């Protein structure tokens, strides 16, 4: 009965009744899920299961997400940090996390985007790509053609990298595309370098704990 369920769940503290098993090991939540038409969905509605922006404001999620984002984006804070969010089903945890992510992006968006730079990883990936092309063409077509194609590809790659490197540091609307490519390349190369360090158990060094304001990441 929807009416009885609403009366029982009127007090938020009684939400724990949804997860209390009976002698057969069944909980009201599991029983409700087994029915074709959920009573809990009718009670909570879309406001709790997938809240909209206006619902989030009514539930006070803007206040919670802003406060959490302000704490987590404190410039002198050093990772790692873990935040747990525990609440009953249908209380809007996913929506709060999404709003928290959006809030933190506004903090992180204030930092200067890293630009593309030449590194050992760029050299290694370029040689790996050209070497793979050379091996495939060498065994399938002609070794001389493989050497010519791989060297040409290597030259084109480094010509592209040089244009992106210097173009990303030029000012003006005409070089905006180079700045976009430079920031995206730098971001993805940074992710790949971090992944390789974790794979080979070589974690990045954290700076010493200081009161100096660090960029929010």
ROBA-67268 format. One record per residue (C-alpha): chain; residue number from 1; z, y, x. Coordinates in nm, 2 decimals. Layout:
residues N
<node marlum="A" dovex="NUM" up="Z" north="Y" east="X"/>
...
This chain:
residues 217
<node marlum="A" dovex="1" up="0.00" north="0.00" east="0.00"/>
<node marlum="A" dovex="2" up="-0.11" north="0.33" east="0.15"/>
<node marlum="A" dovex="3" up="0.16" north="0.52" east="-0.05"/>
<node marlum="A" dovex="4" up="0.44" north="0.29" east="0.08"/>
<node marlum="A" dovex="5" up="0.31" north="0.31" east="0.44"/>
<node marlum="A" dovex="6" up="0.30" north="0.69" east="0.42"/>
<node marlum="A" dovex="7" up="0.67" north="0.70" east="0.30"/>
<node marlum="A" dovex="8" up="0.77" north="0.46" east="0.58"/>
<node marlum="A" dovex="9" up="0.59" north="0.66" east="0.85"/>
<node marlum="A" dovex="10" up="0.70" north="1.00" east="0.72"/>
<node marlum="A" dovex="11" up="0.96" north="1.02" east="1.00"/>
<node marlum="A" dovex="12" up="0.78" north="1.01" east="1.34"/>
<node marlum="A" dovex="13" up="1.07" north="0.81" east="1.49"/>
<node marlum="A" dovex="14" up="0.98" north="0.53" east="1.25"/>
<node marlum="A" dovex="15" up="0.64" north="0.49" east="1.42"/>
<node marlum="A" dovex="16" up="0.80" north="0.21" east="1.62"/>
<node marlum="A" dovex="17" up="0.80" north="0.00" east="1.30"/>
<node marlum="A" dovex="18" up="0.42" north="-0.05" east="1.35"/>
<node marlum="A" dovex="19" up="0.49" north="-0.26" east="1.66"/>
<node marlum="A" dovex="20" up="0.79" north="-0.46" east="1.55"/>
<node marlum="A" dovex="21" up="0.70" north="-0.83" east="1.50"/>
<node marlum="A" dovex="22" up="0.82" north="-1.04" east="1.22"/>
<node marlum="A" dovex="23" up="0.93" north="-1.41" east="1.24"/>
<node marlum="A" dovex="24" up="0.57" north="-1.51" east="1.26"/>
<node marlum="A" dovex="25" up="0.50" north="-1.28" east="1.55"/>
<node marlum="A" dovex="26" up="0.29" north="-1.04" east="1.35"/>
<node marlum="A" dovex="27" up="0.31" north="-0.67" east="1.37"/>
<node marlum="A" dovex="28" up="0.21" north="-0.42" east="1.10"/>
<node marlum="A" dovex="29" up="-0.04" north="-0.27" east="1.34"/>
<node marlum="A" dovex="30" up="-0.21" north="-0.61" east="1.40"/>
<node marlum="A" dovex="31" up="-0.20" north="-0.69" east="1.02"/>
<node marlum="A" dovex="32" up="-0.37" north="-0.36" east="0.95"/>
<node marlum="A" dovex="33" up="-0.64" north="-0.42" east="1.21"/>
<node marlum="A" dovex="34" up="-0.72" north="-0.76" east="1.06"/>
<node marlum="A" dovex="35" up="-0.81" north="-0.59" east="0.72"/>
<node marlum="A" dovex="36" up="-1.16" north="-0.47" east="0.66"/>
<node marlum="A" dovex="37" up="-1.02" north="-0.13" east="0.53"/>
<node marlum="A" dovex="38" up="-0.75" north="0.00" east="0.75"/>
<node marlum="A" dovex="39" up="-0.46" north="0.18" east="0.58"/>
<node marlum="A" dovex="40" up="-0.34" north="0.34" east="0.91"/>
<node marlum="A" dovex="41" up="-0.68" north="0.50" east="0.96"/>
<node marlum="A" dovex="42" up="-0.66" north="0.64" east="0.60"/>
<node marlum="A" dovex="43" up="-0.32" north="0.79" east="0.67"/>
<node marlum="A" dovex="44" up="-0.38" north="0.93" east="1.02"/>
<node marlum="A" dovex="45" up="-0.75" north="1.00" east="0.95"/>
<node marlum="A" dovex="46" up="-0.99" north="1.15" east="1.21"/>
<node marlum="A" dovex="47" up="-0.73" north="1.41" east="1.30"/>
<node marlum="A" dovex="48" up="-0.54" north="1.16" east="1.51"/>
<node marlum="A" dovex="49" up="-0.80" north="0.91" east="1.60"/>
<node marlum="A" dovex="50" up="-1.07" north="1.15" east="1.72"/>
<node marlum="A" dovex="51" up="-0.93" north="1.50" east="1.68"/>
<node marlum="A" dovex="52" up="-1.16" north="1.80" east="1.67"/>
<node marlum="A" dovex="53" up="-1.11" north="2.13" east="1.85"/>
<node marlum="A" dovex="54" up="-0.94" north="2.29" east="1.54"/>
<node marlum="A" dovex="55" up="-0.71" north="1.98" east="1.50"/>
<node marlum="A" dovex="56" up="-0.61" north="2.00" east="1.86"/>
<node marlum="A" dovex="57" up="-0.51" north="2.36" east="1.82"/>
<node marlum="A" dovex="58" up="-0.30" north="2.27" east="1.51"/>
<node marlum="A" dovex="59" up="-0.13" north="1.98" east="1.70"/>
<node marlum="A" dovex="60" up="-0.04" north="2.21" east="1.99"/>
<node marlum="A" dovex="61" up="-0.25" north="2.03" east="2.24"/>
<node marlum="A" dovex="62" up="-0.38" north="2.35" east="2.39"/>
<node marlum="A" dovex="63" up="-0.02" north="2.44" east="2.49"/>
<node marlum="A" dovex="64" up="0.05" north="2.09" east="2.64"/>
<node marlum="A" dovex="65" up="-0.28" north="2.07" east="2.82"/>
<node marlum="A" dovex="66" up="-0.25" north="2.42" east="2.97"/>
<node marlum="A" dovex="67" up="0.11" north="2.35" east="3.09"/>
<node marlum="A" dovex="68" up="0.01" north="2.02" east="3.25"/>
<node marlum="A" dovex="69" up="-0.30" north="2.17" east="3.41"/>
<node marlum="A" dovex="70" up="-0.10" north="2.46" east="3.55"/>
<node marlum="A" dovex="71" up="0.15" north="2.21" east="3.71"/>
<node marlum="A" dovex="72" up="-0.12" north="1.97" east="3.84"/>
<node marlum="A" dovex="73" up="-0.33" north="2.25" east="3.98"/>
<node marlum="A" dovex="74" up="-0.05" north="2.42" east="4.18"/>
<node marlum="A" dovex="75" up="-0.23" north="2.51" east="4.51"/>
<node marlum="A" dovex="76" up="0.04" north="2.39" east="4.75"/>
<node marlum="A" dovex="77" up="0.06" north="2.04" east="4.58"/>
<node marlum="A" dovex="78" up="-0.05" north="1.75" east="4.80"/>
<node marlum="A" dovex="79" up="-0.20" north="1.42" east="4.66"/>
<node marlum="A" dovex="80" up="-0.13" north="1.15" east="4.57"/>
<node marlum="A" dovex="81" up="0.03" north="1.22" east="4.24"/>
<node marlum="A" dovex="82" up="0.05" north="1.00" east="3.93"/>
<node marlum="A" dovex="83" up="0.10" north="1.13" east="3.57"/>
<node marlum="A" dovex="84" up="0.18" north="0.88" east="3.29"/>
<node marlum="A" dovex="85" up="0.12" north="0.95" east="2.92"/>
<node marlum="A" dovex="86" up="0.30" north="0.72" east="2.68"/>
<node marlum="A" dovex="87" up="0.29" north="0.75" east="2.31"/>
<node marlum="A" dovex="88" up="0.22" north="0.54" east="2.00"/>
<node marlum="A" dovex="89" up="-0.11" north="0.45" east="1.87"/>
<node marlum="A" dovex="90" up="-0.30" north="0.73" east="1.70"/>
<node marlum="A" dovex="91" up="-0.11" north="1.01" east="1.85"/>
<node marlum="A" dovex="92" up="-0.41" north="1.16" east="2.03"/>
<node marlum="A" dovex="93" up="-0.35" north="1.06" east="2.39"/>
<node marlum="A" dovex="94" up="-0.72" north="1.04" east="2.47"/>
<node marlum="A" dovex="95" up="-0.78" north="1.38" east="2.32"/>
<node marlum="A" dovex="96" up="-0.50" north="1.54" east="2.52"/>
<node marlum="A" dovex="97" up="-0.64" north="1.39" east="2.84"/>
<node marlum="A" dovex="98" up="-0.99" north="1.52" east="2.77"/>
<node marlum="A" dovex="99" up="-0.84" north="1.87" east="2.71"/>
<node marlum="A" dovex="100" up="-0.64" north="1.84" east="3.03"/>
<node marlum="A" dovex="101" up="-0.96" north="1.75" east="3.22"/>
<node marlum="A" dovex="102" up="-1.14" north="2.05" east="3.08"/>
<node marlum="A" dovex="103" up="-0.85" north="2.28" east="3.17"/>
<node marlum="A" dovex="104" up="-0.83" north="2.15" east="3.53"/>
<node marlum="A" dovex="105" up="-1.21" north="2.20" east="3.57"/>
<node marlum="A" dovex="106" up="-1.15" north="2.57" east="3.50"/>
<node marlum="A" dovex="107" up="-0.90" north="2.58" east="3.78"/>
<node marlum="A" dovex="108" up="-1.12" north="2.37" east="4.02"/>
<node marlum="A" dovex="109" up="-1.43" north="2.58" east="3.93"/>
<node marlum="A" dovex="110" up="-1.27" north="2.88" east="4.11"/>
<node marlum="A" dovex="111" up="-1.32" north="2.72" east="4.46"/>
<node marlum="A" dovex="112" up="-1.62" north="2.77" east="4.68"/>
<node marlum="A" dovex="113" up="-1.87" north="2.48" east="4.65"/>
<node marlum="A" dovex="114" up="-1.92" north="2.29" east="4.98"/>
<node marlum="A" dovex="115" up="-2.27" north="2.32" east="5.13"/>
<node marlum="A" dovex="116" up="-2.48" north="2.05" east="5.29"/>
<node marlum="A" dovex="117" up="-2.41" north="1.98" east="5.66"/>
<node marlum="A" dovex="118" up="-2.56" north="1.74" east="5.90"/>
<node marlum="A" dovex="119" up="-2.32" north="1.45" east="5.99"/>
<node marlum="A" dovex="120" up="-2.33" north="1.10" east="6.13"/>
<node marlum="A" dovex="121" up="-2.35" north="0.96" east="5.78"/>
<node marlum="A" dovex="122" up="-2.67" north="1.16" east="5.71"/>
<node marlum="A" dovex="123" up="-2.82" north="1.03" east="6.03"/>
<node marlum="A" dovex="124" up="-2.72" north="0.67" east="5.96"/>
<node marlum="A" dovex="125" up="-2.85" north="0.67" east="5.60"/>
<node marlum="A" dovex="126" up="-3.18" north="0.83" east="5.71"/>
<node marlum="A" dovex="127" up="-3.23" north="0.57" east="5.99"/>
<node marlum="A" dovex="128" up="-3.13" north="0.29" east="5.75"/>
<node marlum="A" dovex="129" up="-3.38" north="0.40" east="5.49"/>
<node marlum="A" dovex="130" up="-3.67" north="0.44" east="5.74"/>
<node marlum="A" dovex="131" up="-3.58" north="0.12" east="5.91"/>
<node marlum="A" dovex="132" up="-3.58" north="-0.07" east="5.58"/>
<node marlum="A" dovex="133" up="-3.92" north="0.07" east="5.49"/>
<node marlum="A" dovex="134" up="-4.05" north="-0.02" east="5.84"/>
<node marlum="A" dovex="135" up="-3.92" north="-0.38" east="5.81"/>
<node marlum="A" dovex="136" up="-4.08" north="-0.43" east="5.47"/>
<node marlum="A" dovex="137" up="-4.41" north="-0.29" east="5.57"/>
<node marlum="A" dovex="138" up="-4.41" north="-0.46" east="5.90"/>
<node marlum="A" dovex="139" up="-4.37" north="-0.81" east="5.75"/>
<node marlum="A" dovex="140" up="-4.60" north="-0.75" east="5.45"/>
<node marlum="A" dovex="141" up="-4.88" north="-0.53" east="5.58"/>
<node marlum="A" dovex="142" up="-4.91" north="-0.42" east="5.94"/>
<node marlum="A" dovex="143" up="-4.65" north="-0.33" east="6.21"/>
<node marlum="A" dovex="144" up="-4.85" north="-0.03" east="6.33"/>
<node marlum="A" dovex="145" up="-4.86" north="0.11" east="5.97"/>
<node marlum="A" dovex="146" up="-4.49" north="0.04" east="5.93"/>
<node marlum="A" dovex="147" up="-4.41" north="0.24" east="6.24"/>
<node marlum="A" dovex="148" up="-4.63" north="0.53" east="6.13"/>
<node marlum="A" dovex="149" up="-4.49" north="0.54" east="5.77"/>
<node marlum="A" dovex="150" up="-4.13" north="0.52" east="5.88"/>
<node marlum="A" dovex="151" up="-4.16" north="0.79" east="6.14"/>
<node marlum="A" dovex="152" up="-4.35" north="1.01" east="5.89"/>
<node marlum="A" dovex="153" up="-4.08" north="0.95" east="5.63"/>
<node marlum="A" dovex="154" up="-3.81" north="1.03" east="5.89"/>
<node marlum="A" dovex="155" up="-3.98" north="1.36" east="5.97"/>
<node marlum="A" dovex="156" up="-4.02" north="1.45" east="5.61"/>
<node marlum="A" dovex="157" up="-3.66" north="1.37" east="5.54"/>
<node marlum="A" dovex="158" up="-3.53" north="1.59" east="5.82"/>
<node marlum="A" dovex="159" up="-3.77" north="1.87" east="5.72"/>
<node marlum="A" dovex="160" up="-3.62" north="1.85" east="5.37"/>
<node marlum="A" dovex="161" up="-3.27" north="1.86" east="5.51"/>
<node marlum="A" dovex="162" up="-3.34" north="2.16" east="5.73"/>
<node marlum="A" dovex="163" up="-3.49" north="2.35" east="5.44"/>
<node marlum="A" dovex="164" up="-3.19" north="2.27" east="5.22"/>
<node marlum="A" dovex="165" up="-2.95" north="2.35" east="5.50"/>
<node marlum="A" dovex="166" up="-3.08" north="2.70" east="5.57"/>
<node marlum="A" dovex="167" up="-3.21" north="2.77" east="5.22"/>
<node marlum="A" dovex="168" up="-2.86" north="2.70" east="5.07"/>
<node marlum="A" dovex="169" up="-2.71" north="2.97" east="5.29"/>
<node marlum="A" dovex="170" up="-2.97" north="3.23" east="5.20"/>
<node marlum="A" dovex="171" up="-2.90" north="3.49" east="4.93"/>
<node marlum="A" dovex="172" up="-3.14" north="3.57" east="4.65"/>
<node marlum="A" dovex="173" up="-3.26" north="3.41" east="4.33"/>
<node marlum="A" dovex="174" up="-3.56" north="3.26" east="4.50"/>
<node marlum="A" dovex="175" up="-3.33" north="3.03" east="4.71"/>
<node marlum="A" dovex="176" up="-3.11" north="2.93" east="4.42"/>
<node marlum="A" dovex="177" up="-3.27" north="2.58" east="4.40"/>
<node marlum="A" dovex="178" up="-3.18" north="2.52" east="4.76"/>
<node marlum="A" dovex="179" up="-2.82" north="2.62" east="4.70"/>
<node marlum="A" dovex="180" up="-2.81" north="2.38" east="4.40"/>
<node marlum="A" dovex="181" up="-2.96" north="2.09" east="4.61"/>
<node marlum="A" dovex="182" up="-2.72" north="2.17" east="4.90"/>
<node marlum="A" dovex="183" up="-2.41" north="2.16" east="4.69"/>
<node marlum="A" dovex="184" up="-2.51" north="1.84" east="4.51"/>
<node marlum="A" dovex="185" up="-2.60" north="1.67" east="4.84"/>
<node marlum="A" dovex="186" up="-2.27" north="1.78" east="5.00"/>
<node marlum="A" dovex="187" up="-2.07" north="1.65" east="4.69"/>
<node marlum="A" dovex="188" up="-2.24" north="1.31" east="4.69"/>
<node marlum="A" dovex="189" up="-2.22" north="1.26" east="5.06"/>
<node marlum="A" dovex="190" up="-1.85" north="1.35" east="5.05"/>
<node marlum="A" dovex="191" up="-1.80" north="1.09" east="4.77"/>
<node marlum="A" dovex="192" up="-1.98" north="0.83" east="4.98"/>
<node marlum="A" dovex="193" up="-1.79" north="0.91" east="5.29"/>
<node marlum="A" dovex="194" up="-1.46" north="0.88" east="5.11"/>
<node marlum="A" dovex="195" up="-1.57" north="0.55" east="4.96"/>
<node marlum="A" dovex="196" up="-1.67" north="0.41" east="5.30"/>
<node marlum="A" dovex="197" up="-1.34" north="0.52" east="5.45"/>
<node marlum="A" dovex="198" up="-1.15" north="0.34" east="5.17"/>
<node marlum="A" dovex="199" up="-1.37" north="0.03" east="5.20"/>
<node marlum="A" dovex="200" up="-1.30" north="0.00" east="5.58"/>
<node marlum="A" dovex="201" up="-0.93" north="0.09" east="5.54"/>
<node marlum="A" dovex="202" up="-0.97" north="0.42" east="5.71"/>
<node marlum="A" dovex="203" up="-0.82" north="0.67" east="5.46"/>
<node marlum="A" dovex="204" up="-0.88" north="1.04" east="5.52"/>
<node marlum="A" dovex="205" up="-0.60" north="1.23" east="5.69"/>
<node marlum="A" dovex="206" up="-0.40" north="1.46" east="5.47"/>
<node marlum="A" dovex="207" up="-0.32" north="1.80" east="5.60"/>
<node marlum="A" dovex="208" up="0.04" north="1.87" east="5.69"/>
<node marlum="A" dovex="209" up="0.27" north="1.98" east="5.40"/>
<node marlum="A" dovex="210" up="0.28" north="2.36" east="5.42"/>
<node marlum="A" dovex="211" up="0.33" north="2.65" east="5.18"/>
<node marlum="A" dovex="212" up="-0.03" north="2.76" east="5.24"/>
<node marlum="A" dovex="213" up="-0.24" north="2.77" east="4.93"/>
<node marlum="A" dovex="214" up="-0.50" north="2.50" east="4.93"/>
<node marlum="A" dovex="215" up="-0.81" north="2.49" east="4.72"/>
<node marlum="A" dovex="216" up="-0.77" north="2.31" east="4.39"/>
<node marlum="A" dovex="217" up="-0.98" north="1.99" east="4.39"/>
